[in-house]
Amino acid sequence: MKLDVINLDGGKGGSIELSDAIFGIDEIRGDILQRVVTWQLAKRRAGTHKIQVRNEVSRTGKKMYKQKGTGGARHGSRRAAQFVGGAKAHGPVVRSHAFDLPKKLRALALRHALSSKAKTGSLIVVDTVAIKEAKTAALREQLGKIGLVNALIIAGAEVDGNFKLAARNIPNLDVLPDAGLNVYDVLRRHTLVLTKDAVDAINARFAEKEAA
């Protein structure tokens, strides 16, 4: 498929040919996208939530009352979960929420995410995203002229320093190098903006996977 290339000022910069195997998938698999997004968010979780287990509760270890003859149930410690101030039963402990997902499935999900943006007309290819001065107001106005209000920008191998500084205070705008391209960030923004270098990097990335 062929797509027009524009400049940040809205001018035309020619056209570029996009691979149908990456950007031209017709049937978008929502179930695959959901699995990979869940996998990404699970990896982000800190897993530091924790309750006090029975041996960590600061209460007396003395037996509450004698074993027999009271007419009540037998208990040996006030640290048990059924007593006020005692431990919690089966509560959360420090752990990792990450789980494994096949590499081929993750690569397929990225293709479907890129194709979904192309299919809905939410994919824009720009020549470059380098600017002379790190001025947030000027960049916001410039992006507004080409309709970028909620967007993910993949800038290439490295993000231009001035562009990164100017864009970091603009809400709903994410700027990443091509190595940071991922399914979750593609789907959470309305528009995906790729530079020509980023398109070349994506093609090379999937070419390496197919060769492997």
N, C-alpha and C positions, 0 to 999 in steps of 0.2 A: 504494500500500500504506500501511496505517496502523500506526503504532508508538507504544507508550506512552512518555511522557516521565517520567523520575524525577528526584529530587533527590539530591544527594550523600549525604544522610542516609538514603536509601532510600525516602523518601516518594514518592507519586505526584504528578505535575505536569501531568496531562492527557494529551493525545495529539497526534500530529502526522502530517500526510499527506506521504509520501515519493513522489517521482516514480518511476514504473515505468521510465521511460527511463534513469534513472540508477541506481536501487537495485533494479530488478526484472528484470534480465536473467537468463533461465533457463539458457541454454547459455554457461557460462563458458569463454572461449578461453584455455587455458593457454599456447599458443604466443605469443599477443599479449602476455600478461603477462611471459613470459620475455624477449621482445625488448626490452621497455621497461626491465625490471630490469637487463638486460645493458648497455643504453645508459646508465642512471644510474650504474652502478658503473664503467663505462669512463670517464665524465666525471670521476669522483672520483680516478682514478689520477693520481699525481703525474708519472709518466713521467720521473723523474730518475735512473733506473738507467743506468749508463754504464761501458764498459770503455775501456782505452787502445788507440787505434788505432796503426798502425805509426809514424806521424810523431810520436807522443806518448811513445813508450817511450824511457826514458833509458838508451840503450846506445850504444856506439861506432858510427859510421857507416863505419868502415874496412872495406874488402873483406876477407873472411875469409881467402882464399887466392887464388892466381892462377887465372885462368879455365880454363886448359887444362893438361894434363899430370899431374894428380894422380890420375887414375883414379876420382875421385868426381864427384858431381853438381855443377853450377855454382851457386854462391851468391854474393850480393853484399853481404849484410848479416845480422848476428845479430838484427836486430829482427823478422825474419820470424816468422810464426806457428808454424812447425814446430820452432822452437828454444826450449829452456827459457829463460824470462825474456823471451821475445819478446812481440809483440802477440797479441791474440785476433782470430781471423777471424770476421767476420760477427756480432759480439756486439751487445748492446743499446746504443742511443745515446739521448740525451735527445730525447723526442718526446711528442706528445700522443696519447692513446689514444682520444680522443673521435671519434664519428662521427655523422652526421646521421640523424635519424628524422623522418618526417612528423608534423606537429602533430596531424593528425586521428587518426593511429594512437596517439599518446600520450594524447589525450583519450579515445579508445575504451578504452584499457587502464585508465585511471582509473575509468571507468564499470564495467568488468568487475571491478576490484578492490573497489569499493564494493558491487557486487551480490553478490560472493562472500561478503562479511561478512554482508550481510543474509540471504543464502540459508542460511548455516550457523548463524544465530542469534547471531552474534558482533558485532552492531551494537547499540549503546546510545545513546539520545539523552537528554541531561540538560538541565535548565533553565539552569544556569550553573555555572561552576567557580571562583567567587570565594570566598575565605575571609578571615576576620578577622585571623588570626595565622599567621605563617610557621613552623608547627611540623611538622616532618617526621614525628615519631612519631604525632601526632594525625591527620595526613592519611593515613598508612599504615593506621592502624586504621579510618579512615572509608572508605577505598577497599576494604579487605578485607571490610567488611560487605556491600558490593554486588558482591563477587566480582571485583574488578579487581586481578589479580596481574601480568598481562603485557598491557599495553594501550598504545595510542596515543590521546592525547586531543587533539582539534582544538578549541581554546578560543574561536575567533571571530577578529575583526579583530586584537585584541591579547590577550596572555596576562596575566591578573591577576598583579601583582608578587608578592604573598604566596604565591599558589599556585605560581608558578614557582620561588620560593626553596624552598618546602617539598617540591616534587616532584623537584628535581634530584638528590637523594641517594637516591631510591628506585630500586632496580634494576628493569630491565625495564619502565620507565615513561617514555614520551616525551610531551612536551607541545609542540605547535606551534600557531602561528596558522593561520588558514584559507589564507593565501597559501603556507604550507609543505606543504600536503597533496600527497602524491606516492605513486606506486604501491609503491615499495620499502618505505617505512615502514609503509604500510597492511598489506602482506603479512607483514612480519617480526614483527608483534605479533599475539597471539591475539585480542584484542578491540579494536574501533574504537569510540571514544567521541566523539560529536559533540554540541556544544551546539546550541541552537535557532538561535542566530545563525550558527553554522557551516553548518547545513543551508540557511539562506537564502542564504548566500554561495556554496555549491556550486550551488544552483539558478540563481543569477544568473550564475555563471561559465559554466555550460553554455548558458544562454540567450544570452549574448554570442557564444559560439562558433557557435551555430546561426544567429544573425543575420548573422554575418560570412560 
